[in-house]
Amino acid sequence: MSQQVRILLVEDEILFARAVSKRLQKAGYDCEHAESILDGRALARQFMPDIALLDMRLPDGNGLDLLAEFIAKGIAVIVMTAFGEVSDAVNAMKQGATDYLKKPVDLEELLLAIKKAEVSSKLKHQLDYSRQRNAHETEGVEMVGESPAMLSVRMQVGRIAQLVAIGESVPPTVLINGETGTGKDVAARLLHQSCANSDRPFVHVDCASLPAELIESELFGHEKGAFTSAQGTRSGLIEAAEDGTLFLDEIGELPLVLQAKLLNVLERRMVRRVGSTKERPVHARFVAATNRDLHEMVLEGRFRSDLYYRLNVLTIMMPPLRERNDDAVMLSRHFAMQTERRYGLPKRKFSADAIDMIRRYDWPGNVRELRHQISRAVLLSAGDEITARDLALPLLSNNPAMMAGMEFSATASDARVTLDVAEKMLIENALKQSSNNVSEAARQLGITRMAMRYRMEKHGIKA
């Protein structure tokens, strides 16, 4: 194992504890043993375990006293109970324990429980990590900008939200057009939040990233045995949206055969899972987005005309960033503040040459490119001011006046760095400073050891 999983055993029966420790070490785990709640609490702070094996009956109290503390630290807990202590096990599971085992514990069964706890903990950290990133990327779900084009977009969103509030039985379909990176997903989320049922689900479906062989099952769901890998019944994303919003991003990438099926759902407000004869009502609002010219695709036979006319009821056009230079400056300050807050960094201001560069650059990747460049500049700038050099924008631009009157030289260090790359650099730097001590690096970054291990695996970093 490249990174040993750490297990803390809190158990007062010495012979049993020795047998467990020996078996876990043989299986490749790093194991420490405590005989009481007091020792377990102290050892947890020092050892930083990933998983705890917790006895319910200890010399100085009930193991439940430690359970909440361990779970709050991100430690997966497996409880061990003697005969007649089932109520303790039930309470432990209600409080967040991953599993429980009855004594006498079979060591092979214990290893299986630990493997399950590893998988469960990894999935939890993946989910937590995804939620953190999603919250960061849509923080506040606000549309920044005071240009006439953006004021028009906000006004359109408000009007459409009012239409929904009137109480129509079938919410109107909305189509959001715009180049890649202009913020079509933000407009969709803002529309969802502006409606009365904003507390209902918002389901984002990226039609471009779903594999062709899975997209039908993902959207419409399937019954057990509908196809070879259908091991059980599963509801689709259309059903998952309930009476909230289903956002079909990059709708132009949807295969023609599924376009017909989607049109049927929009027209009849009913959905049928793959392999099923039963139809289920659909209450969700449909919002679609595309960076393609759907009308041109209709003429070329690559998009159904009837679906296009059904989607093209209410439309919102997201303007490119090159047409609103002052908004680019406002967005830069907004993204800088988000990054500073997320990583606990001191506030920085933009120098005059940086502001000038932001205004002059044409931003071919639009708001998405701006966000990544600003986040990178905030993470890697050394001073209390972000300069044009920190922005590391390419010298070549479609705007011939971009570099006029500016002194700027590109070096190898000016290569573009995305937010993911910057995060990887922070982790590698923390590991270097801690002499590859994963626990110490995690402390420096203010995250748990399990979260650190997940990020290391995500970026392919080995200690």
Secondary structure, DSSP 8 states (H G I E B T S, - for coil): --S--EEEEE-S-HHHHHHHHHHHHHTT-EEEEESSHHHHHHHHHHH--SEEEEESEETTEETHHHHHHHHHTT-EEEEEE-TT-HHHHHHHHHTT-SEEEESS--HHHHHHHHHHHHHHHHHHHHHHHHHHHHHHHTGGG-----SHHHHHHHHHHHHHHHHHHTT-SS---EEEE--TTS-HHHHHHHHHHHSTTTTS-EEEEETTTS-TTTHHHHHHEE-TTSSTT--S-EE-HHHHTTTSEEEEETGGGS-HHHHHHHHHHHHH-EEE-BT---EEE---EEEEEESS-HHHHHHTTSS-HHHHHHHTTEEEE---GGG-HHHHHHHHHHHHHHHHHHHT----EE-HHHHHHHHH---TTHHHHHHHHHHHHHHH--SSEE-HHHHT--S--S-TTTTTT------GGGS---HHHHHHHHHHHHHHHTTT-HHHHHHHHT--HHHHHHHHHHHT---
